[in-house]
Amino acid sequence: MRQFNERVVLQALRVHGNRPKAELARLTGLTAQTIGLITARLDEDHLLIREAPVRGRVGQPSVPLGLNPDGAFAVGIKIGRRSADWLLVDFLGRVRERLVVNYAFPDATTLLPTIQSHLNRLLDGLGPLRGRVVGVGVAAPFQMGGWHRMLGLTEAQADAWNHIDLAAAVQAMTDLPVSYAKDTSAACVAELLQGRGRDLHSFLYLFMDTFVGGALVIDSHLHRGVHGNAGAVASLPLQVAAADVKELPPQLISQASLWDLEQRFREHALEPMAAYDARAVRAPWLPHTREWIDRASLALAHCIVAGTAFLDVEAVVIDGVVAPELLREVWARTGEALKAYNTEGLQGMPRLELGSIGSDARALGGALLPLHACFAPDRDVFLKT
């Protein structure tokens, strides 16, 4: 853990890029003497790099300082319903190495040992820099076995995951501190710190994966709510329930998830996993993708109108584990679909933004959790309730 003023200086360099000491003093409001002492300590701990002096001005040449990419590392682990990802992330938040395992559904008895072996592989690969790893961040659905009938799983398979404390299981594999976040919350963290969120104070975050999910940012803080339900858009009902309750109203998860696109492909004897890559926007998958977009965009627009009535955020960010072309089409069609809803009484609608991280978002967000906890001035940025 760094002292607060050290964190302020590191954050200034992270946000504004390489700067000389005089510029750091102006950006942070700290005195030149304080900046000198802080940068000396950070330099001694190998957290900074020095660029070539800038000459040609009056006085001594200035030396821009920047963050040392090898100054610190973190590992992000995403456990999803279709795949698991491991990312090694450096001090600049850049991905140095990734490992991926795909499956139809994660089996705990085989995946947990794989989590440990892949984590050790990334750590061992750092060699002498291994001591600079500050932590591990795990991103996974709160209930991996949720909606198991949609996936064709037995209750026993679902129940096995729902009784595993994944954070504790990973902590038992390493001496490094382990952070844990819901997968869509972790993805939102990545967008908040390294994507569109740097320019947005409040936004609803929608992420399309096997099951659609979301998160909520208010005043540049991830807002979890009392029970962790803030932004849990998958459960949003899409119509009013009948009085006799013969059939429950459909939820957003049934119409805006890639699982639904998988089923469309499967019904036409096409490879269902094409939903997650560029094949989805090519023949022979494209006609079925267009049908899915028609329904998904209307469902997402419903979510946005409902969310606006409660939250009144400045933007909605849409991202997902899809090809960029498909993401842009969903984004554009969702904007058009908003016209199908009555927004009378609402003073303006949030603007729609394309997410900038994509499939790495959940694992990257997981890795950013320990990096932020160790080096950012606001350690509680993800803990607002």
ROTIZA-822465 format. One record per residue (C-alpha): residue number from 1; y, z, x. Coordinates in Angstrom, 3 decimals. Example, Ala and Ser with C-alpha at 12.3 -4.5 7.8 and 13.67 -1.06 7.14 Angstrom:
2
REC seq    north       up     east
REC   1   -4.500    7.800   12.300
REC   2   -1.060    7.140   13.670
! end
This chain:
385
REC seq    north       up     east
REC   1    0.000    0.000    0.000
REC   2    3.437   -0.961    1.343
REC   3    6.637    1.017    0.886
REC   4    8.877   -0.147   -1.941
REC   5   11.575   -1.830    0.175
REC   6    8.883   -3.614    2.174
REC   7    7.508   -4.938   -1.090
REC   8   10.981   -6.100   -2.107
REC   9   11.345   -8.085    1.112
REC  10    7.883   -9.624    0.779
REC  11    8.609  -10.588   -2.815
REC  12   11.910  -12.202   -1.804
REC  13   10.068  -14.344    0.727
REC  14    7.372  -15.191   -1.816
REC  15    9.906  -16.302   -4.427
REC  16   12.597  -17.912   -2.245
REC  17   10.571  -19.163    0.705
REC  18   11.316  -18.670    4.387
REC  19   14.687  -17.026    5.047
REC  20   16.551  -15.518    8.033
REC  21   17.301  -11.792    8.056
REC  22   20.913  -12.234    6.930
REC  23   19.787  -14.192    3.896
REC  24   17.115  -11.570    3.121
REC  25   19.795   -8.883    3.172
REC  26   21.858  -10.869    0.668
REC  27   18.878  -11.553   -1.627
REC  28   17.586   -7.972   -1.649
REC  29   20.836   -6.008   -1.474
REC  30   19.530   -4.103    1.549
REC  31   21.599   -3.552    4.677
REC  32   21.130   -5.702    7.751
REC  33   19.884   -2.645    9.676
REC  34   17.294   -1.855    6.972
REC  35   16.134   -5.467    6.916
REC  36   15.736   -5.361   10.685
REC  37   13.547   -2.258   10.548
REC  38   11.448   -3.567    7.669
REC  39   10.832   -7.002    9.159
REC  40    9.881   -5.391   12.470
REC  41    7.198   -3.319   10.715
REC  42    5.947   -6.287    8.699
REC  43    5.872   -8.425   11.818
REC  44    3.895   -5.747   13.663
REC  45    1.353   -5.777   10.813
REC  46    1.051   -9.584   11.113
REC  47    2.409  -10.162    7.608
REC  48    5.247  -12.430    8.776
REC  49    5.630  -15.613   10.798
REC  50    8.748  -16.799   12.600
REC  51    9.956  -20.378   12.485
REC  52   11.890  -22.156   15.225
REC  53   15.531  -20.961   15.536
REC  54   18.099  -22.910   13.528
REC  55   20.921  -23.922   15.847
REC  56   24.211  -25.724   15.405
REC  57   26.106  -22.958   13.620
REC  58   28.665  -20.429   14.796
REC  59   27.099  -17.372   16.446
REC  60   23.507  -16.670   17.380
REC  61   20.857  -19.107   16.053
REC  62   19.084  -17.789   12.948
REC  63   15.317  -17.433   12.833
REC  64   13.751  -18.016    9.384
REC  65   10.981  -15.574    8.510
REC  66    8.089  -16.354    6.197
REC  67    4.836  -14.936    4.907
REC  68    1.867  -15.261    7.233
REC  69   -0.914  -16.999    5.257
REC  70   -3.480  -15.010    7.262
REC  71   -1.663  -11.735    6.630
REC  72   -3.868  -10.732    3.711
REC  73   -6.683  -12.103    1.574
REC  74   -8.326  -11.371   -1.763
REC  75  -11.383  -12.632   -3.595
REC  76  -11.290  -13.631   -7.250
REC  77  -14.515  -13.821   -9.260
REC  78  -14.661  -15.441  -12.684
REC  79  -17.762  -14.885  -14.797
REC  80  -17.773  -17.267  -17.740
REC  81  -20.180  -18.425  -20.411
REC  82  -20.827  -21.742  -18.655
REC  83  -20.091  -21.070  -14.989
REC  84  -19.090  -18.528  -12.359
REC  85  -16.424  -19.124   -9.698
REC  86  -15.594  -17.312   -6.465
REC  87  -12.205  -17.995   -4.815
REC  88  -10.971  -16.783   -1.439
REC  89   -7.172  -16.611   -1.687
REC  90   -4.729  -16.086    1.178
REC  91   -1.412  -14.208    1.328
REC  92    0.469  -17.215   -0.076
REC  93   -1.835  -17.334   -3.091
REC  94   -3.506  -20.513   -1.872
REC  95   -7.223  -21.097   -2.353
REC  96   -8.975  -21.209    1.008
REC  97  -12.555  -21.539   -0.208
REC  98  -14.402  -21.758   -3.527
REC  99  -17.977  -21.400   -4.690
REC 100  -19.224  -22.449   -8.137
REC 101  -22.442  -21.837  -10.049
REC 102  -23.089  -23.609  -13.382
REC 103  -25.516  -22.472  -16.077
REC 104  -26.240  -22.789  -19.794
REC 105  -25.549  -19.057  -20.201
REC 106  -25.411  -16.344  -17.529
REC 107  -28.568  -14.313  -17.072
REC 108  -27.605  -10.870  -15.806
REC 109  -30.776  -10.341  -13.791
REC 110  -30.120  -13.418  -11.649
REC 111  -26.332  -13.653  -11.742
REC 112  -25.555  -10.133  -10.506
REC 113  -27.412  -10.657   -7.186
REC 114  -25.673  -14.037   -6.879
REC 115  -22.284  -12.377   -7.342
REC 116  -23.014  -10.128   -4.359
REC 117  -24.440  -12.845   -2.112
REC 118  -21.523  -15.230   -2.756
REC 119  -18.976  -12.449   -2.292
REC 120  -20.531  -11.563    1.061
REC 121  -20.599  -15.229    2.038
REC 122  -16.843  -15.550    1.526
REC 123  -16.107  -12.291    3.331
REC 124  -18.378  -13.082    6.283
REC 125  -16.786  -16.504    6.601
REC 126  -13.465  -14.862    7.506
REC 127  -14.860  -13.537   10.770
REC 128  -12.284  -11.342   12.535
REC 129   -9.899  -11.689    9.574
REC 130  -12.305   -9.929    7.209
REC 131  -10.416   -6.662    7.674
REC 132   -7.383   -8.276    6.023
REC 133   -9.090   -8.570    2.624
REC 134   -7.268   -6.157    0.293
REC 135   -9.510   -6.319   -2.756
REC 136  -11.635   -8.169   -5.279
REC 137  -10.524   -9.187   -8.754
REC 138  -13.073   -9.847  -11.510
REC 139  -12.233  -11.912  -14.596
REC 140  -14.692  -12.091  -17.500
REC 141  -14.736  -11.945  -21.306
REC 142  -14.616   -8.387  -22.591
REC 143  -17.720   -9.188  -24.645
REC 144  -19.759  -11.809  -22.839
REC 145  -22.254  -11.732  -25.693
REC 146  -19.616  -12.280  -28.373
REC 147  -20.213  -15.110  -30.857
REC 148  -23.731  -15.435  -29.432
REC 149  -25.028  -17.293  -32.504
REC 150  -22.617  -20.141  -31.814
REC 151  -24.172  -20.511  -28.380
REC 152  -27.720  -20.324  -29.724
REC 153  -28.487  -17.035  -27.965
REC 154  -30.668  -14.210  -29.144
REC 155  -29.202  -10.812  -29.912
REC 156  -31.181   -9.417  -26.974
REC 157  -29.501  -11.860  -24.543
REC 158  -26.077  -11.009  -25.886
REC 159  -26.768   -7.283  -25.982
REC 160  -27.819   -7.285  -22.330
REC 161  -24.322   -8.361  -21.245
REC 162  -22.495   -6.171  -23.729
REC 163  -24.039   -3.080  -22.109
REC 164  -23.118   -4.019  -18.537
REC 165  -20.016   -2.481  -16.964
REC 166  -19.210   -5.548  -14.872
REC 167  -16.370   -3.906  -12.957
REC 168  -18.609   -0.992  -11.957
REC 169  -21.439   -3.370  -11.057
REC 170  -19.204   -5.353   -8.679
REC 171  -17.673   -2.169   -7.261
REC 172  -21.181   -1.055   -6.301
REC 173  -21.484   -4.226   -4.203
REC 174  -18.473   -3.638   -1.939
REC 175  -16.263   -1.008   -0.318
REC 176  -13.184   -3.030   -1.287
REC 177  -11.198   -1.932   -4.362
REC 178  -12.191   -3.928   -7.460
REC 179   -9.755   -4.904  -10.224
REC 180  -10.905   -6.145  -13.620
REC 181   -9.219   -8.199  -16.344
REC 182  -10.221  -10.168  -19.402
REC 183  -10.712  -13.764  -18.329
REC 184   -7.841  -15.223  -20.351
REC 185   -5.566  -12.371  -19.255
REC 186   -6.395  -13.164  -15.634
REC 187   -5.653  -16.849  -16.266
REC 188   -2.316  -15.822  -17.748
REC 189   -1.589  -13.745  -14.637
REC 190   -2.056  -16.863  -12.501
REC 191    0.345  -18.805  -14.748
REC 192    2.803  -15.905  -14.762
REC 193    2.943  -15.579  -10.981
REC 194    2.354  -19.121   -9.740
REC 195    2.993  -21.436  -12.671
REC 196    5.299  -21.889  -15.645
REC 197    5.644  -18.128  -16.035
REC 198    8.041  -17.936  -13.097
REC 199   10.674  -19.542  -15.345
REC 200    9.667  -17.945  -18.657
REC 201   10.335  -14.368  -19.758
REC 202    8.140  -14.346  -22.877
REC 203    5.369  -16.722  -23.836
REC 204    2.096  -17.028  -25.716
REC 205   -0.645  -18.347  -23.469
REC 206   -3.478  -20.464  -24.901
REC 207   -6.481  -21.354  -22.756
REC 208   -9.208  -23.785  -23.845
REC 209  -12.645  -23.084  -22.442
REC 210  -16.122  -22.847  -23.955
REC 211  -14.320  -20.538  -26.380
REC 212  -10.548  -20.761  -26.797
REC 213   -8.643  -17.607  -25.824
REC 214   -5.173  -16.395  -25.083
REC 215   -2.801  -13.791  -23.724
REC 216    0.749  -12.639  -24.294
REC 217    3.656  -12.169  -21.875
REC 218    6.723  -10.196  -22.947
REC 219    9.643   -9.596  -20.584
REC 220    7.607  -11.040  -17.679
REC 221    4.838   -8.475  -18.234
REC 222    1.347   -9.157  -19.479
REC 223    1.237   -7.350  -22.818
REC 224   -2.225   -6.057  -23.690
REC 225   -1.534   -4.055  -26.832
REC 226   -3.030   -0.731  -27.911
REC 227   -6.623   -1.993  -27.998
REC 228   -6.301   -4.980  -25.664
REC 229   -6.045   -7.424  -28.580
REC 230   -2.648   -8.945  -27.783
REC 231   -3.133  -12.690  -27.496
REC 232   -6.768  -12.567  -28.679
REC 233   -6.257  -15.817  -30.566
REC 234   -9.967  -16.724  -30.784
REC 235  -10.322  -14.307  -33.703
REC 236   -7.341  -15.668  -35.643
REC 237   -8.438  -16.605  -39.211
REC 238   -7.450  -20.111  -40.279
REC 239   -7.325  -19.569  -44.029
REC 240   -7.043  -16.862  -46.657
REC 241  -10.318  -15.140  -47.546
REC 242  -11.829  -15.572  -51.013
REC 243  -11.737  -12.550  -53.305
REC 244  -15.530  -12.436  -53.642
REC 245  -15.989  -12.797  -49.849
REC 246  -19.011  -15.070  -50.121
REC 247  -18.053  -16.721  -46.848
REC 248  -15.693  -15.444  -44.175
REC 249  -12.746  -17.704  -43.254
REC 250  -13.236  -19.741  -40.071
REC 251  -11.606  -18.487  -36.891
REC 252   -9.619  -20.451  -34.343
REC 253  -12.608  -20.259  -31.984
REC 254  -14.607  -22.575  -34.264
REC 255  -12.068  -25.416  -34.197
REC 256  -10.190  -25.324  -30.885
REC 257  -12.983  -24.481  -28.432
REC 258  -14.728  -26.856  -26.065
REC 259  -17.966  -25.554  -27.544
REC 260  -17.116  -27.585  -30.646
REC 261  -16.514  -30.677  -28.503
REC 262  -19.881  -30.080  -26.812
REC 263  -21.596  -30.108  -30.213
REC 264  -19.963  -33.396  -31.171
REC 265  -21.232  -34.993  -27.978
REC 266  -24.689  -33.492  -28.414
REC 267  -24.950  -34.800  -32.003
REC 268  -24.422  -38.324  -30.670
REC 269  -26.948  -37.969  -27.807
REC 270  -24.181  -37.757  -25.193
REC 271  -24.002  -35.368  -22.235
REC 272  -22.260  -32.280  -23.717
REC 273  -20.865  -31.025  -20.403
REC 274  -18.597  -34.083  -20.354
REC 275  -16.268  -31.894  -22.436
REC 276  -15.195  -30.233  -19.190
REC 277  -14.338  -33.306  -17.111
REC 278  -12.741  -36.752  -17.230
REC 279  -15.703  -38.327  -19.032
REC 280  -14.378  -36.808  -22.254
REC 281  -11.537  -39.365  -22.311
REC 282  -13.746  -42.349  -21.501
REC 283  -16.258  -44.411  -23.460
REC 284  -18.613  -43.558  -25.055
REC 285  -17.288  -39.973  -25.409
REC 286  -13.668  -40.884  -26.263
REC 287  -14.021  -41.553  -30.030
REC 288  -15.637  -38.152  -30.553
REC 289  -13.012  -36.504  -28.336
REC 290  -10.270  -37.975  -30.497
REC 291  -11.882  -36.524  -33.623
REC 292  -12.026  -33.132  -31.935
REC 293   -8.361  -33.372  -30.887
REC 294   -7.361  -34.116  -34.502
REC 295   -8.899  -30.843  -35.659
REC 296   -8.116  -28.719  -32.595
REC 297   -4.419  -29.652  -32.549
REC 298   -3.961  -28.645  -36.198
REC 299   -5.730  -25.331  -35.536
REC 300   -3.615  -24.632  -32.431
REC 301   -0.456  -25.487  -34.353
REC 302   -1.499  -22.997  -37.047
REC 303   -1.899  -20.365  -34.316
REC 304    1.538  -21.146  -32.906
REC 305    3.293  -20.907  -36.288
REC 306    1.529  -17.625  -37.075
REC 307    2.333  -16.283  -33.619
REC 308    5.987  -17.260  -33.930
REC 309    6.301  -15.299  -37.170
REC 310    5.223  -12.132  -35.338
REC 311    6.271  -12.603  -31.725
REC 312    9.231  -15.017  -31.535
REC 313    8.501  -15.984  -27.915
REC 314   10.457  -18.655  -26.074
REC 315    7.453  -20.829  -25.223
REC 316    3.755  -21.464  -25.710
REC 317    1.808  -22.483  -22.604
REC 318   -1.382  -24.499  -23.174
REC 319   -3.964  -24.833  -20.408
REC 320   -7.707  -25.134  -20.122
REC 321  -10.837  -26.229  -18.313
REC 322  -10.367  -29.883  -19.225
REC 323   -9.322  -33.133  -17.598
REC 324   -5.526  -33.420  -17.184
REC 325   -5.453  -36.434  -19.506
REC 326   -7.174  -34.462  -22.260
REC 327   -4.898  -31.464  -21.777
REC 328   -1.791  -33.646  -22.095
REC 329   -3.162  -35.268  -25.247
REC 330   -3.935  -31.896  -26.853
REC 331   -0.462  -30.661  -25.882
REC 332    1.251  -33.726  -27.362
REC 333   -0.815  -33.774  -30.548
REC 334   -0.297  -30.036  -31.083
REC 335    3.451  -30.621  -30.957
REC 336    3.078  -33.292  -33.633
REC 337    0.740  -31.104  -35.699
REC 338    3.434  -28.427  -36.008
REC 339    5.186  -30.772  -38.479
REC 340    2.279  -30.253  -40.895
REC 341    3.224  -26.584  -41.418
REC 342    6.005  -25.023  -43.432
REC 343    8.251  -23.177  -40.972
REC 344   11.002  -22.321  -43.452
REC 345   12.434  -18.907  -42.632
REC 346   11.724  -19.202  -38.906
REC 347   14.806  -19.616  -36.739
REC 348   13.481  -22.222  -34.339
REC 349   10.064  -22.709  -32.785
REC 350    8.931  -22.034  -29.208
REC 351    8.786  -25.019  -26.917
REC 352    5.351  -26.174  -25.827
REC 353    4.627  -26.160  -22.092
REC 354    1.684  -27.595  -20.186
REC 355   -0.163  -25.059  -18.066
REC 356   -0.129  -25.767  -14.342
REC 357   -3.240  -24.003  -12.973
REC 358   -6.239  -25.411  -14.848
REC 359   -9.847  -24.474  -14.185
REC 360   -8.993  -22.150  -11.266
REC 361   -6.726  -20.001  -13.438
REC 362   -9.139  -17.170  -14.260
REC 363  -10.568  -16.656  -10.755
REC 364   -7.133  -17.163   -9.183
REC 365   -5.626  -14.602  -11.523
REC 366   -8.395  -12.207  -10.567
REC 367   -7.578  -12.629   -6.870
REC 368   -3.861  -12.165   -7.504
REC 369   -4.452   -8.751   -9.095
REC 370   -5.228   -6.896   -5.814
REC 371   -2.675   -8.936   -3.848
REC 372    0.044   -8.020   -6.323
REC 373   -1.033   -4.377   -6.437
REC 374   -0.737   -4.096   -2.659
REC 375    2.400   -6.098   -1.953
REC 376    4.605   -6.717   -5.023
REC 377    7.431   -4.317   -5.957
REC 378    6.341   -4.001   -9.607
REC 379    2.790   -2.706   -9.357
REC 380    2.566   -2.251  -13.136
REC 381    3.460   -5.827  -14.069
REC 382    0.075   -6.282  -15.785
REC 383   -0.152   -2.885  -17.451
REC 384    2.486   -3.054  -20.208
REC 385    1.169   -1.876  -23.596
! end
